[in-house]
Amino acid sequence: MFKKITNACVILVQKYLPDPFLFASILTVIVFIAGIAVTRQSPMDMLIHWNSGFWGLLSFSMQMALIVVTGHTLAKTPAVNKGIKKIASIPKTPFQAIITTTVIAGIACWINWGFGLILGAILAKEIAKKVPKVDYRLLIASAYSGFVVWHGGLSGSIPLTIAAGGPDVKTVSAGIITSAIPTSQTLFSHYNLFIVILILATMPLVNWFMHPKGKDAFVVDPKKLQDEPLPVKNSGESKSEMTPAEKLENSPLISVIIGSMGVIYTIYYFATKGFKLDLNVVNFTFLFFSILLHGTPRKFLSAAASGVKSSTGIIIQFPFYAGIMGMMIGTNAMGISLGNTISSGLISIATPNTFPIFTILSTALCTIFIPSGGGEWALQAPIIMPAASHLGVSTSVAAMAISWGDAWACLIQPFWALPALAIAGLGARDIMGFCIIDLFYTGIIILGTFLLIV
């Protein structure tokens, strides 16, 4: 029965889920029309909101593109590639492959979501080369499924934002959060740890139960997963035939100097700041370790060039989601926006016991249109936090309900899967059928915990 449901979801998604770019385009049209109908704004008003938001994620888009490129480049260094291959050689059966990929990707995403996305996809691809008969689609879906714990982990943007406190947090939360909320009440609360541990402990088995039998398995020829060999020299058959510029490009001198500078600073950062990761830190670490470990500038640049090809979807699609965000939060003359209307409508029927549930659901719905933790906080906090205060619900619980609603919906939002799909060479429709099952399963855990334990 379980496999039949899984197969039905996979077939449904493969038939009807459009390409991620078309998905973003369709969402753009839906939000445009909904904004006109719900907020009574003119088409030109919505176009203005769309344009004002369109370039709002440029900095973040660059960070995401770089995490794909630098993660790919680091994975191509001899030392890291050897380590990944060693881990990938541990699983011998499809069962072990799915379990290993889900567990490692989930733990990595809990530590840092950007690191986990890249590591999980690269590891899954390497495992697929070594384990015959494993379904490649499910393997990549398993790697991506670990992303569901990110907002309950060490890089969760909302809990870290409110832990830092400050006037911006007070302003966004409509003055409800008057002081910093420590992570002991959010990330390290008993209910949050319970959700994370239960998902990490059981979802690997759920993923395995979805594995197709026999001929139904999507098995990829390992030869098709091999990357093109990286060129070492620009021209010439020997070192004596190289030009001075080519000799410098193939010399380890520059790589050792620049790479060492970056690595030394990275060590200093972790020694003084602790294990506090953000995208800039992850990218910086990946970049300079890559420069050092590749040995020469030419090897590094060749590896980076092959990684750039994987970032196309991110570069093109992120501005469209930024535009959608602009239309969702763009207000009319009365200060009403489409996003506020959706959230307020769901929260208005909540009781103190059901408030976290409706918060999760409203956030999850909005995440389909605004796949950004920071964006969700900016949209939801002015509505959720005052409502929580009025109903007597803890501000920390309300904030974590927003966090988990955002993370949960990411399982069916192709936006965050783009880096993993780019590395794997697959499309969104290849993995989203499996992700729907993970969405239902993790939803039971997340919603049940907030309803029964919190």
Steps between C-alpha positions, in 0.01 A plus 500: 500500500781741596686440173176543303443840660863594430474390138178700459672813636803447274283451190282799589800728544671380184187573298394831641787675681653752259866587472615714799523810278144447374391430859640837607336667200161345578527606865578852380176514300295349785631750756451788253133413446437415867654830611264695274196303616574490873666835572307699234822638354529585133699285258760778478530508881576128499751542219672772702519267804631225272775718358597646838553151637649344187859588583463468875680167519804582289739471793340175613494367142874558474554321829298202381675488163836513676409223741429273203822601321728495806343180634549331164856632475592380850352158428729478194819546701696174525486488882126570538407289200689209654316548831158514332578189300608322818168580668312411182669159493349404838144422375484171310126467443219739397369486858833610643536766229165664582556483877855640481404784268197607705682492834813684388308762301257557788775545760694729265189714436437526874856630542477737204235494229726616217771251584244221532335569164831475313654215699185289477470536121869435434503196729181360345644533151819323606306221672295448182824425315585218740170340601322310222119488484445804726234739370691817412194725529423376851865529598505871411157549659639339817789744497260792463254369761751575776446869426171486693687536833699809402287760677513296818879483472809705569455721192128566547457866403198584718625353831844655443341837414293517817794371705700802384217738594533866412266773378434330164355193670282717723374695201418196284325324789284809562677563830399162649859368524657759730821309572707222348353149521784254574541187290434292813133595449501438124764279334584310818150483645372153581233502228733622225763238582226236511383592147854504358605171659180319406524613137868412469442161662196389300497680165786284361271198537209684338724582206607138470140377505440716191771324299349354180534129438683336213436654161323802649826627651661791313857373478764720335804366320799606718684608185239771441569645844872542436612860470715617215873494577638840591772648278832577668675728250383762254728391222825322432589138558768561762601762754779625276246586230282709731496877483601691818131566570415130465788403728361734765150357457636149551731595787394426860656826627193725470263229621709433809527870592137600438357169622702512821383855572138392471546182703685684778219752528241219500680334793516836679127555441395168651745540788358841594137483384426135566302279263286787377428440133328707237514486121794739480705294741418175320584647160823655628607169653412298190673750270839525668527135591427430133775736383750342737406137444486521119867592502511736200280786374432317175364189672287717729359709213423193291307342788316827568405538132334158500308597816369825351288301253298369794400846625291605196162422659585700811613807307187506282229397747588680823401846364155363415448384858621838622236657276234268643608603848462865398140439390420296813611774740405802286226692678205704379402846628360339819821310571355161403706246305418161352738321738351673804149409387587130466671483839238705683219288358644177635612642834161663566336163565774368732473424871795496744538125441469510123686827447840335427330264251336782306827693512683206344232456234483868408879524482521185290245639255686831473833317460378361169505860378779638721764226545716700738534469877578869537216590265256288699604666824451846349155400374372290790648657814288821494189278490599192698679660795221739607243221456714267713526763771122554495433125534766447765725286279875514566691724260770234464240237405340737248839576344588129472159427347588748224841335466362147464223610264764650274729195512216251456364659181847500343451129431262586217651833393749440213679825586727346764552179306668683212859464630457126561326446166772694320768276647300183434400591146131436572181703477258594778235255378750216548507536880188690607276194497712346775518833681120511523507181709770653722282811530205299635718296735695791647178700520359241740808536720519880489129576537450221753784623719373859506148380573578242770829599662548875472 
